[in-house]
Amino acid sequence: MRLVENPLIVKGLAMSDDIQTAIDEAVKAHDVMLFMKGTPHFPQCGFSSTVVQILDVIGADYTATN
């Protein structure tokens, strides 16, 4: 893997331009965008489950991606 100068660095690994573009487009297209493990109907971790429950309780209109 080639590391490049990139403002979005996760655990020392730079994200590709394609990934950065996809994230940027998703965030701009939706008021609330949840990046999670699993789906809102079947979350795959406790954090994702908690966030989905909170968003559902407050009636937020959100989009999620696994």
C-alpha positions in Angstrom: 0.0 0.0 0.0 1.3 3.4 -0.9 0.7 6.2 1.7 0.0 9.6 0.4 -0.5 13.0 2.1 -4.1 12.9 3.1 -6.1 14.8 5.7 -8.2 11.7 6.4 -5.8 9.3 8.1 -7.1 6.3 10.1 -4.7 4.4 12.2 -1.7 5.6 10.1 -3.2 4.4 6.8 -4.3 7.0 4.2 -7.7 6.5 2.6 -7.8 6.3 -1.2 -9.2 9.2 -3.2 -12.1 7.0 -4.3 -13.0 6.2 -0.7 -12.7 9.9 0.3 -14.9 10.9 -2.6 -17.6 8.3 -1.7 -17.6 9.5 1.9 -17.8 13.1 0.9 -20.7 12.5 -1.5 -22.6 10.5 1.1 -22.2 13.1 3.8 -23.2 15.9 1.5 -26.3 14.0 0.1 -27.8 13.3 3.6 -28.5 15.5 6.6 -27.6 12.5 8.9 -25.3 9.8 7.6 -24.5 6.9 9.9 -21.4 4.8 9.0 -21.9 1.6 11.0 -21.2 -2.1 11.4 -24.2 -3.9 10.1 -27.6 -2.4 9.2 -30.1 -0.4 11.3 -32.3 -3.6 11.4 -29.3 -5.8 12.4 -26.4 -3.8 13.9 -23.2 -5.8 14.4 -21.7 -4.0 17.4 -22.9 -2.3 20.6 -22.0 1.2 19.4 -23.9 0.9 16.2 -26.9 -0.6 18.0 -26.9 2.3 20.5 -26.6 5.0 17.9 -29.5 3.4 15.9 -31.6 3.3 19.0 -30.9 6.9 19.8 -31.7 8.0 16.2 -34.9 6.0 16.2 -36.1 7.3 19.5 -35.6 10.9 18.5 -37.3 10.3 15.2 -34.3 11.3 13.1 -34.4 10.9 9.4 -31.1 9.2 8.7 -29.3 7.1 6.1 -27.0 4.3 7.1 -24.2 2.3 5.4 -22.4 -0.8 6.5 
